[in-house]
Amino acid sequence: MNSVNAVNLIGALTYRTSKALNVIKKGETESEILKNVKGYKYWENMFHKNEIHLWHYPGTQNEILETWGKIQKDQLSAIKRYPAILNYQNIRQERGRKPGMSRIFYQLAIVAPVDSQWTTQQRNDNVFQYVLRPIYDEFIRQIDRSGWFEVGFDGVHHSYTEVFTTGTSYNQVIRMQYGDYLDAIQLTDLRLDVKLNMCIRDAQTIEKESRQVTDALFDILQTYKN
């Protein structure tokens, strides 16, 4: 039996979300998200070999900004930083509510770039409709499908906020300190009930899939630069 790793859980869910979004239905030639997203200005930056890539950034806000800063030094790699799931630290856990269970509280944000001149309606019709909401829907679906969590009849508990940060909301952009013009779906007070100890097979799968997010993105960046 292995102890659960709270950061790797989100990494593995990010990996599964990305894989699910890239599924091509029978009789189709491209995934649903690729087919729908082509009206979005930055869509080509999201894809590699016709597959969406989804980053997972765990850490404090300063750590995330530092990571982005390192990537941004290479102009070719910099445009491939999004979309992403930001996994803000610290991660709080409550233990003792149920024997052998831990309730983990996450603060996440799903982010993608926007044009600073877009109106709220333009951002809604582009980045939210075609990028952020599909990623969110699939991420929640993967929580339920993974089998790693105890999900009640009322679903996955969390607060959902669509954050429109550009246009006239300049002060909000500075306050959020993303460093780019980004819109976001913020998931606050995301509560996931997970076993304190799980079978070795599940623990290894979570670790492997979380690592694959980083490995796959490194390969994409290297290929893109070459």
C-alpha positions as CSV (number, residue, x, y, z in Angstrom):
1,M,0.0,0.0,0.0
2,N,1.3,3.5,-0.9
3,S,0.4,6.9,0.5
4,V,-1.4,9.2,-1.9
5,N,0.6,12.1,-3.4
6,A,-1.8,15.1,-3.6
7,V,0.2,16.9,-6.4
8,N,0.6,13.8,-8.6
9,L,-3.2,13.2,-8.4
10,I,-3.8,16.5,-10.3
11,G,-1.0,15.7,-12.7
12,A,-2.5,12.4,-13.5
13,L,-5.9,13.9,-13.9
14,T,-4.4,16.5,-16.3
15,Y,-2.9,13.7,-18.3
16,R,-6.2,11.8,-18.6
17,T,-8.1,15.0,-19.4
18,S,-5.7,15.7,-22.3
19,K,-5.9,12.1,-23.6
20,A,-9.7,12.2,-23.5
21,L,-9.9,15.5,-25.3
22,N,-7.8,14.1,-28.1
23,V,-10.1,11.1,-28.8
24,I,-11.3,11.0,-32.4
25,K,-14.8,9.6,-32.7
26,K,-15.6,6.9,-35.2
27,G,-16.1,8.3,-38.7
28,E,-14.4,11.6,-37.8
29,T,-10.9,12.7,-38.9
30,E,-10.1,15.0,-35.9
31,S,-11.0,15.4,-32.3
32,E,-14.1,17.4,-31.2
33,I,-12.0,20.1,-29.6
34,L,-9.7,20.5,-32.6
35,K,-12.7,20.7,-34.9
36,N,-14.4,23.4,-32.7
37,V,-11.4,25.5,-31.7
38,K,-10.1,26.7,-35.1
39,G,-11.9,30.0,-34.8
40,Y,-9.8,30.8,-31.7
41,K,-6.8,33.1,-32.4
42,Y,-4.3,31.1,-30.5
43,W,-5.5,27.6,-31.3
44,E,-2.4,26.5,-33.2
45,N,-0.2,27.2,-30.1
46,M,-2.3,24.7,-28.2
47,F,-1.8,21.7,-30.5
48,H,1.1,19.5,-31.5
49,K,0.6,17.0,-34.3
50,N,-3.1,17.8,-34.1
51,E,-3.3,16.9,-30.4
52,I,-4.0,19.4,-27.6
53,H,-1.3,19.6,-25.0
54,L,-2.3,20.5,-21.5
55,W,0.2,21.7,-18.9
56,H,0.2,21.1,-15.2
57,Y,1.8,23.7,-13.1
58,P,2.0,22.9,-9.3
59,G,3.5,25.4,-6.9
60,T,3.1,28.8,-5.3
61,Q,2.2,31.7,-7.6
62,N,5.9,32.8,-7.5
63,E,7.0,29.3,-8.4
64,I,4.6,29.2,-11.4
65,L,5.8,32.6,-12.6
66,E,9.4,31.5,-12.3
67,T,8.7,28.4,-14.4
68,W,7.0,30.5,-17.0
69,G,9.9,32.9,-17.0
70,K,12.3,30.1,-17.8
71,I,10.2,28.9,-20.7
72,Q,9.7,32.4,-21.9
73,K,13.4,32.9,-22.5
74,D,13.1,30.7,-25.5
75,Q,10.6,32.5,-27.9
76,L,9.7,29.4,-29.7
77,S,8.9,27.5,-26.5
78,A,7.1,30.4,-24.9
79,I,4.0,30.3,-27.1
80,K,3.5,26.7,-26.1
81,R,2.9,27.4,-22.4
82,Y,-0.9,27.2,-22.5
83,P,-3.5,25.9,-21.9
84,A,-2.7,24.9,-18.4
85,I,-4.0,23.8,-15.1
86,L,-2.5,25.8,-12.3
87,N,-2.3,23.8,-9.0
88,Y,-1.7,26.4,-6.2
89,Q,0.2,25.3,-3.1
90,N,-0.2,24.8,-0.2
91,I,-2.6,21.8,-0.4
92,R,-4.7,21.3,2.8
93,Q,-5.8,17.9,3.9
94,E,-8.3,16.8,6.5
95,R,-7.8,13.4,8.0
96,G,-10.0,11.5,10.5
97,R,-13.3,12.4,8.9
98,K,-13.6,8.8,7.7
99,P,-11.3,5.9,8.6
100,G,-8.5,5.5,6.1
101,M,-9.7,8.6,4.1
102,S,-8.3,12.0,3.5
103,R,-10.2,15.0,2.2
104,I,-7.9,17.1,0.0
105,F,-8.7,20.8,-0.7
106,Y,-7.3,22.2,-4.0
107,Q,-7.2,25.7,-5.5
108,L,-6.9,25.3,-9.2
109,A,-7.2,27.5,-12.3
110,I,-7.6,26.5,-15.9
111,V,-6.0,29.2,-18.0
112,A,-5.6,30.1,-21.7
113,P,-4.4,33.3,-23.5
114,V,-6.6,36.0,-24.8
115,D,-6.2,39.2,-26.9
116,S,-6.1,42.3,-24.7
117,Q,-8.5,44.1,-27.1
118,W,-11.2,41.4,-27.0
119,T,-14.6,42.3,-25.5
120,T,-16.2,40.1,-22.9
121,Q,-18.4,38.6,-25.6
122,Q,-15.4,37.8,-27.8
123,R,-13.7,36.1,-25.0
124,N,-16.8,34.1,-24.1
125,D,-17.3,33.1,-27.7
126,N,-13.6,32.0,-28.1
127,V,-11.5,31.0,-25.1
128,F,-14.3,30.0,-22.7
129,Q,-16.6,28.2,-25.2
130,Y,-13.9,26.4,-27.1
131,V,-11.1,25.9,-24.7
132,L,-11.7,26.5,-21.0
133,R,-15.2,25.0,-20.5
134,P,-14.4,21.8,-22.5
135,I,-11.2,21.3,-20.4
136,Y,-13.1,21.9,-17.2
137,D,-15.9,19.5,-18.2
138,E,-13.5,16.7,-19.1
139,F,-11.4,17.3,-16.0
140,I,-14.4,16.9,-13.7
141,R,-15.5,13.8,-15.7
142,Q,-12.0,12.3,-15.2
143,I,-12.3,12.7,-11.4
144,D,-15.4,10.6,-11.4
145,R,-14.1,8.0,-13.9
146,S,-10.7,7.5,-12.3
147,G,-12.0,5.4,-9.4
148,W,-9.5,7.1,-7.0
149,F,-12.0,9.3,-5.3
150,E,-15.2,8.8,-3.3
151,V,-17.7,11.0,-5.2
152,G,-21.2,11.4,-3.7
153,F,-24.5,11.6,-5.5
154,D,-24.2,15.4,-5.6
155,G,-20.9,15.2,-7.6
156,V,-17.6,16.8,-7.1
157,H,-17.8,19.7,-4.6
158,H,-16.2,23.0,-5.6
159,S,-16.8,26.6,-6.3
160,Y,-16.6,27.6,-10.0
161,T,-15.7,31.1,-11.2
162,E,-15.2,32.3,-14.8
163,V,-12.6,35.1,-14.6
164,F,-12.5,37.6,-17.5
165,T,-9.3,39.4,-16.9
166,T,-8.6,41.6,-20.0
167,G,-10.2,44.5,-21.7
168,T,-10.9,47.2,-19.1
169,S,-10.1,45.0,-16.1
170,Y,-6.4,46.0,-16.2
171,N,-6.1,46.2,-12.4
172,Q,-7.4,42.7,-12.1
173,V,-4.8,41.5,-14.5
174,I,-2.0,43.1,-12.4
175,R,-3.5,41.6,-9.2
176,M,-3.6,38.1,-10.6
177,Q,0.0,38.5,-11.7
178,Y,-0.2,35.9,-14.5
179,G,2.3,37.9,-16.5
180,D,0.2,37.4,-19.7
181,Y,-3.3,38.2,-20.8
182,L,-5.1,35.2,-19.7
183,D,-8.7,34.2,-18.9
184,A,-9.4,31.5,-16.4
185,I,-11.9,29.1,-14.8
186,Q,-11.0,29.1,-11.1
187,L,-11.9,26.0,-9.0
188,T,-11.8,27.0,-5.4
189,D,-12.5,24.8,-2.4
190,L,-12.3,21.7,-4.6
191,R,-12.8,18.8,-2.2
192,L,-11.6,15.3,-3.1
193,D,-12.0,12.4,-0.8
194,V,-9.3,9.8,-1.4
195,K,-7.9,6.8,0.4
196,L,-4.9,7.6,2.5
197,N,-3.4,4.3,1.3
198,M,-4.1,2.8,-2.1
199,C,-2.9,-0.3,-3.9
200,I,0.6,-0.2,-5.4
201,R,-0.8,-0.4,-8.9
202,D,-2.9,2.7,-8.6
203,A,-0.1,4.6,-6.9
204,Q,2.3,3.7,-9.7
205,T,-0.3,4.7,-12.3
206,I,-0.8,8.1,-10.7
207,E,2.9,8.8,-10.5
208,K,3.6,7.6,-14.1
209,E,0.7,9.6,-15.6
210,S,1.7,12.7,-13.7
211,R,5.3,12.4,-14.9
212,Q,4.1,11.8,-18.5
213,V,2.5,15.3,-18.6
214,T,5.9,16.8,-18.0
215,D,7.8,14.3,-20.2
216,A,5.4,14.8,-23.1
217,L,5.6,18.5,-23.0
218,F,9.4,18.5,-22.9
219,D,9.3,16.3,-26.0
220,I,6.9,18.8,-27.7
221,L,9.1,21.8,-26.9
222,Q,12.2,20.1,-28.1
223,T,10.5,19.0,-31.3
224,Y,9.0,22.4,-31.8
225,K,12.4,24.1,-31.5
226,N,14.0,21.7,-33.9
